[in-house]
Amino acid sequence: MREFFNPREHLENLGDLLLWTLLVVPVGILAGSASALFLWSLEQMAILRWENGWLLFLLPLGGVIIHVLYKSWGKSSEAGNNLILEQIHMPGGGVPARMGPLVFITTLITHLFGGSAGREGTAVQMAGSLADAYRRLFRIDARHQRMLLMAGVAAGFGSVFGTPLTGAIFAMEVLYIGRMQYEALIPVLVASVVGDFVCSVWGAHHTAYHIDIAGGHHLDLRLFVLCVLAAICFGLASRLFSSLVHRLQKL
């Protein structure tokens, strides 16, 4: 019969929790610093692009450069976020250190020539590669790889947008497709908060979004219902997109 309260088991869990929390702090520092450099660089690329409108016509050349970089130097880095997800689900070969600088450079090239590239993918890949490089450099046991990668994802996402709580939720839920991994709550939240703090210390600026509540300070029930319906549609659209991508890859 299983004991209702096993002190040894709880002490072991507490020890793991403390160890993970200590291990993820450097990951947050690395991810926050990388996001700060990335945000500053994006701002410089935007200034250059607006001052030199003719750069837009070189967008095809930028695409060729990115393709050549990934084909000649990228190796497994070309898998991007999918590689990080695979290593979280089934730890193995790890994430190559070259993924970070490669996605950093190619994203800047895209923005310089007026292309469309999101920040979250770049931040997650930079932080994931830094987290795994940190694990290998300090020879941290491979059994901690999954937690360190999750911490990197949380810190990268949280710091690049200035939303540490969202970064933690993203790492716990999205990576496991809707199932919360509560044992990772404290480590990934610590990593995300540290990453956001470090990014702010470096002086990085985040885009501020102001949201007005319709009807003054009172909740508009009609607007609330519409938001719920919209969220359902967004979720179904995401599921459809994901399913189509997998089916097309099989074909």
MIVEX-104129 format. One record per residue (C-alpha): residue in one letter; x, y, z. Coordinates in steps of 0.25 Angstrom, whole numbers, padded with zeros to 4 digits, always signed. Layout:
residues N
AXYZ/...
***
This chain:
residues 251
M+0000+0000+0000/R+0005+0014-0004/E+0008+0023+0008/F+0000+0035+0008/F+0012+0044+0012/N+0026+0039+0009/P+0036+0049+0014/R+0048+0043+0006/E+0040+0045-0007/H+0036+0059-0004/L+0050+0063+0000/E+0056+0057-0013/N+0045+0065-0021/L+0049+0077-0013/G+0064+0075-0016/D+0061+0073-0031/L+0053+0086-0031/L+0064+0094-0024/L+0074+0088-0033/W+0066+0092-0046/T+0064+0106-0041/L+0078+0108-0039/L+0082+0102-0052/V+0072+0111-0060/V+0077+0124-0055/P+0089+0125-0064/V+0080+0121-0076/G+0071+0133-0072/I+0083+0142-0072/L+0088+0137-0086/A+0074+0137-0092/G+0071+0151-0087/S+0084+0156-0092/A+0082+0150-0106/S+0068+0156-0107/A+0073+0170-0103/L+0084+0169-0114/F+0073+0164-0124/L+0063+0175-0121/W+0074+0186-0122/S+0079+0180-0135/L+0065+0179-0141/E+0063+0194-0137/Q+0076+0197-0145/M+0071+0189-0157/A+0058+0196-0157/I+0065+0210-0157/L+0074+0205-0169/R+0062+0200-0177/W+0053+0213-0175/E+0065+0222-0179/N+0068+0213-0191/G+0056+0209-0198/W+0063+0203-0209/L+0067+0191-0200/L+0053+0185-0202/F+0057+0181-0217/L+0068+0173-0211/L+0059+0164-0203/P+0061+0152-0213/L+0076+0153-0212/G+0074+0153-0197/G+0066+0140-0198/V+0077+0134-0206/I+0087+0138-0196/I+0079+0132-0185/H+0077+0119-0193/V+0092+0118-0195/L+0096+0120-0181/Y+0086+0109-0176/K+0091+0099-0187/S+0105+0101-0185/W+0106+0104-0170/G+0093+0101-0164/K+0092+0085-0164/S+0081+0081-0154/S+0079+0096-0150/E+0070+0097-0162/A+0059+0089-0154/G+0058+0102-0145/N+0047+0101-0134/N+0044+0087-0138/L+0058+0082-0134/I+0056+0089-0120/L+0042+0082-0119/E+0048+0069-0123/Q+0059+0070-0113/I+0049+0073-0102/H+0040+0062-0105/M+0052+0052-0108/P+0065+0057-0103/G+0077+0052-0111/G+0087+0059-0120/G+0084+0072-0114/V+0083+0086-0121/P+0095+0091-0129/A+0101+0104-0123/R+0101+0109-0138/M+0086+0110-0138/G+0086+0123-0129/P+0096+0132-0137/L+0090+0126-0150/V+0076+0130-0147/F+0080+0143-0142/I+0087+0147-0155/T+0077+0142-0164/T+0066+0149-0157/L+0073+0162-0157/I+0075+0160-0172/T+0060+0157-0174/H+0057+0170-0167/L+0067+0178-0174/F+0061+0175-0187/G+0047+0177-0183/G+0043+0162-0181/S+0034+0157-0171/A+0039+0149-0159/G+0034+0148-0145/R+0042+0150-0133/E+0037+0138-0124/G+0043+0128-0133/T+0057+0135-0133/A+0057+0137-0118/V+0053+0122-0115/Q+0064+0117-0125/M+0074+0126-0119/A+0071+0123-0105/G+0070+0108-0107/S+0083+0107-0114/L+0089+0115-0103/A+0083+0106-0092/D+0088+0094-0098/A+0102+0100-0101/Y+0102+0104-0086/R+0099+0089-0082/R+0110+0084-0090/L+0120+0094-0086/F+0118+0091-0071/R+0116+0076-0074/I+0102+0076-0067/D+0096+0063-0067/A+0088+0059-0079/R+0075+0056-0071/H+0074+0071-0068/Q+0074+0074-0083/R+0059+0075-0085/M+0057+0084-0073/L+0068+0094-0078/L+0062+0094-0092/M+0049+0097-0086/A+0055+0108-0078/G+0062+0114-0090/V+0049+0114-0098/A+0042+0121-0086/A+0053+0131-0084/G+0054+0134-0099/F+0039+0136-0101/G+0037+0144-0088/S+0049+0153-0090/V+0047+0157-0105/F+0033+0161-0102/G+0034+0166-0088/T+0024+0156-0083/P+0030+0146-0074/L+0017+0139-0069/T+0013+0137-0084/G+0027+0131-0086/A+0026+0121-0075/I+0012+0117-0079/F+0017+0115-0093/A+0028+0106-0089/M+0019+0098-0080/E+0007+0096-0089/V+0009+0099-0103/L+0021+0089-0104/Y+0013+0078-0099/I+0001+0082-0107/G-0009+0086-0097/R-0005+0078-0085/M+0001+0086-0074/Q+0015+0081-0068/Y+0013+0086-0054/E+0026+0080-0048/A+0033+0090-0058/L+0025+0102-0053/I+0035+0109-0043/P+0048+0106-0051/V+0042+0111-0065/L+0036+0123-0058/V+0049+0127-0051/A+0056+0126-0064/S+0046+0134-0071/V+0046+0145-0060/V+0061+0146-0060/G+0062+0146-0075/D+0052+0158-0075/F+0059+0165-0064/V+0073+0164-0071/C+0067+0168-0084/S+0062+0181-0077/V+0075+0184-0070/W+0082+0184-0084/G+0072+0195-0087/A+0064+0187-0098/H+0051+0193-0102/H+0038+0185-0104/T+0026+0189-0112/A+0015+0194-0103/Y+0001+0190-0107/H-0011+0199-0101/I-0024+0192-0100/D-0037+0200-0097/I-0049+0193-0091/A-0061+0196-0099/G-0072+0203-0091/G-0062+0210-0082/H-0058+0203-0069/H-0069+0193-0070/L-0068+0179-0077/D-0076+0179-0090/L-0083+0165-0090/R-0085+0166-0105/L-0070+0168-0107/F-0066+0157-0097/V-0075+0147-0105/L-0069+0151-0118/C-0055+0150-0112/V-0058+0136-0108/L-0064+0132-0121/A-0051+0138-0128/A-0042+0130-0119/I-0049+0117-0123/C-0048+0120-0137/F-0033+0124-0136/G-0031+0110-0128/L-0038+0103-0139/A-0030+0110-0150/S-0017+0107-0143/R-0021+0092-0142/L-0025+0092-0157/F-0011+0098-0161/S-0003+0089-0152/S-0011+0077-0158/L-0009+0081-0172/V+0006+0084-0170/H+0008+0069-0165/R+0000+0064-0176/L+0007+0071-0187/Q+0021+0067-0181/K+0016+0052-0182/L+0012+0055-0197/
***
